[in-house]
């Protein structure tokens, strides 16, 4: 059973794959889907191009791993309207794919993720990444190749996936799986 972790963003969308089929959680993969604006296109056409790129990348992950749930950092609003619009486009893509795949989306606030991973709602990004290395097999190997400026997006996605393990829906799915294996 795999959880697809997502740190929603339009320029940088972090993703991770958390495998719960063994004794300990294991990171199957992590990365960042990057999109850059093309100033030669009208903004609306460029946004459609970027959404299509994100969609194709997420569909590939879904086809390869068939996640049971999507765990994402919760949608929130800032005082930066343009940034909020961009993140909303990523969220629209993610929400539509969740519907198409019939895959539930669980949202967790950053403070919830930090609390679940580090037992400290104000933990630093580095503390979260260090705790993930301890909690999740192969997380260091999967995160290490990602450039330092982008790694936090993939680590945030993995943090959301790890947090989802304790959600009632995921626990129920794991119980059903375990009963079927007896």
C-alpha positions as CSV (number, residue, x, y, z in Angstrom):
1,X,0.0,0.0,0.0
2,X,1.4,3.3,-1.1
3,X,0.6,6.9,0.0
4,X,1.3,9.7,-2.5
5,X,2.5,12.7,-0.5
6,X,2.2,16.1,-2.1
7,X,3.5,19.6,-1.2
8,X,1.3,21.6,-3.6
9,X,2.9,24.3,-5.6
10,X,2.8,25.6,-9.2
11,X,6.4,26.3,-9.8
12,X,7.6,23.5,-7.5
13,X,5.3,20.7,-6.5
14,X,6.9,18.2,-4.1
15,X,5.9,14.6,-4.2
16,X,6.8,11.4,-2.4
17,X,5.8,7.8,-2.3
18,X,5.5,6.1,1.1
19,X,5.2,2.3,1.0
20,X,3.4,0.7,4.0
21,X,3.6,-2.9,2.8
22,X,6.6,-3.9,5.0
23,X,7.3,-3.8,8.7
24,X,8.5,-0.2,8.5
25,X,7.5,2.6,6.2
26,X,9.8,3.0,3.2
27,X,10.2,5.8,0.8
28,X,9.9,4.5,-2.8
29,X,10.7,7.8,-4.4
30,X,10.6,11.6,-4.0
31,X,11.0,14.5,-6.3
32,X,9.8,17.9,-7.4
33,X,7.7,18.6,-10.5
34,X,9.0,21.9,-11.8
35,X,7.1,24.3,-14.1
36,X,8.5,27.6,-15.3
37,X,6.6,30.4,-17.0
38,X,7.0,30.8,-20.7
39,X,6.8,34.6,-21.3
40,X,6.2,34.0,-25.0
41,X,2.7,32.7,-24.3
42,X,-0.3,34.5,-22.9
43,X,-0.5,33.9,-19.2
44,X,-3.8,31.9,-19.5
45,X,-2.3,29.6,-22.2
46,X,0.9,29.2,-20.2
47,X,-1.0,28.3,-17.1
48,X,-2.9,25.6,-19.0
49,X,0.5,24.3,-20.3
50,X,1.9,24.2,-16.8
51,X,-1.2,22.4,-15.3
52,X,-1.0,19.8,-18.1
53,X,2.7,19.2,-17.2
54,X,1.8,18.7,-13.5
55,X,-1.1,16.5,-14.5
56,X,1.0,14.2,-16.7
57,X,3.7,13.8,-14.1
58,X,1.1,12.9,-11.3
59,X,-0.7,10.5,-13.7
60,X,2.6,8.7,-14.3
61,X,3.1,8.3,-10.5
62,X,-0.4,7.1,-10.1
63,X,-0.1,4.5,-12.9
64,X,3.1,3.1,-11.5
65,X,2.2,3.0,-7.8
66,X,-1.6,3.1,-7.5
67,X,-1.7,5.1,-4.2
68,X,-4.4,4.3,-1.7
69,X,-4.6,8.0,-0.6
70,X,-3.1,11.3,-1.4
71,X,-1.7,13.1,1.6
72,X,-1.1,16.8,1.0
73,X,0.0,19.9,2.9
74,X,-3.3,21.7,3.5
75,X,-4.5,24.5,1.2
76,X,-4.1,27.8,2.9
77,X,-4.3,31.4,1.9
78,X,-1.6,34.1,2.3
79,X,-1.5,37.8,1.8
80,X,0.2,37.2,-1.6
81,X,-2.6,37.0,-4.1
82,X,-0.5,35.9,-7.1
83,X,1.1,33.1,-5.1
84,X,-2.3,32.0,-3.9
85,X,-3.7,31.9,-7.4
86,X,-0.7,29.7,-8.5
87,X,-1.1,27.3,-5.7
88,X,-4.8,27.1,-6.3
89,X,-4.2,26.0,-9.9
90,X,-2.0,23.1,-8.5
91,X,-4.7,22.3,-6.0
92,X,-7.3,22.3,-8.8
93,X,-5.2,19.8,-10.7
94,X,-4.7,17.6,-7.6
95,X,-8.4,17.7,-6.7
96,X,-9.5,16.7,-10.2
97,X,-7.0,13.8,-10.3
98,X,-8.2,12.6,-6.9
99,X,-11.7,12.5,-8.3
100,X,-10.7,10.7,-11.5
101,X,-8.6,8.2,-9.6
102,X,-11.3,7.8,-6.9
103,X,-8.5,8.4,-4.4
104,X,-9.2,10.3,-1.1
105,X,-7.2,13.4,-0.4
106,X,-6.2,14.0,3.2
107,X,-4.9,17.5,4.1
108,X,-2.7,18.3,7.0
109,X,-1.5,21.8,8.1
110,X,2.2,22.3,8.3
111,X,2.0,22.5,12.1
112,X,0.2,19.1,12.2
113,X,2.9,17.5,10.1
114,X,5.7,18.9,12.3
115,X,3.9,17.8,15.4
116,X,3.4,14.3,14.0
117,X,7.0,13.9,12.9
118,X,9.0,15.8,15.5
119,X,6.4,16.2,18.3
120,X,7.0,20.0,17.9
121,X,4.6,22.1,15.9
122,X,7.3,24.7,15.3
123,X,10.1,22.3,14.3
124,X,12.5,23.6,11.6
125,X,12.6,22.1,8.1
126,X,16.0,20.5,8.9
127,X,14.6,18.9,12.1
128,X,11.7,17.4,10.0
129,X,14.1,16.1,7.4
130,X,16.3,14.6,10.1
131,X,13.3,12.9,11.8
132,X,12.1,11.5,8.5
133,X,15.5,9.9,8.0
134,X,15.0,8.1,11.3
135,X,11.3,7.2,10.7
136,X,11.3,6.2,7.0
137,X,13.6,3.7,5.4
138,X,15.4,4.9,2.3
139,X,14.2,8.5,2.8
140,X,17.8,9.9,2.8
141,X,18.6,8.1,-0.4
142,X,15.5,9.4,-2.1
143,X,15.9,13.0,-0.9
144,X,19.7,13.3,-1.3
145,X,19.8,13.7,-5.1
146,X,17.3,16.5,-5.1
147,X,18.9,20.0,-5.2
148,X,19.0,21.6,-1.8
149,X,16.8,24.5,-2.9
150,X,14.0,22.0,-3.9
151,X,14.5,19.2,-1.4
152,X,12.3,20.9,1.2
153,X,9.3,20.5,-1.2
154,X,9.8,16.7,-1.5
155,X,10.5,16.4,2.3
156,X,7.3,18.3,3.0
157,X,5.4,15.8,0.8
158,X,7.0,12.9,2.6
159,X,6.1,14.5,5.9
160,X,2.4,14.7,4.8
161,X,2.5,11.0,3.8
162,X,4.0,10.0,7.1
163,X,1.4,12.0,9.0
164,X,-1.3,10.2,7.0
165,X,-0.3,6.8,8.4
166,X,-2.2,7.7,11.6
167,X,-5.3,8.9,9.9
168,X,-8.4,6.8,10.6
169,X,-9.0,6.1,6.9
170,X,-5.5,4.8,6.3
171,X,-5.6,2.7,9.5
172,X,-8.9,1.2,8.3
173,X,-7.4,0.4,4.9
174,X,-4.4,-1.3,6.5
175,X,-6.7,-3.3,8.8
176,X,-8.7,-4.5,5.8
177,X,-5.4,-5.4,4.0
178,X,-4.1,-7.3,7.1
179,X,-7.4,-9.3,7.5
180,X,-7.2,-10.3,3.8
181,X,-3.7,-11.6,4.3
182,X,-4.6,-14.0,7.1
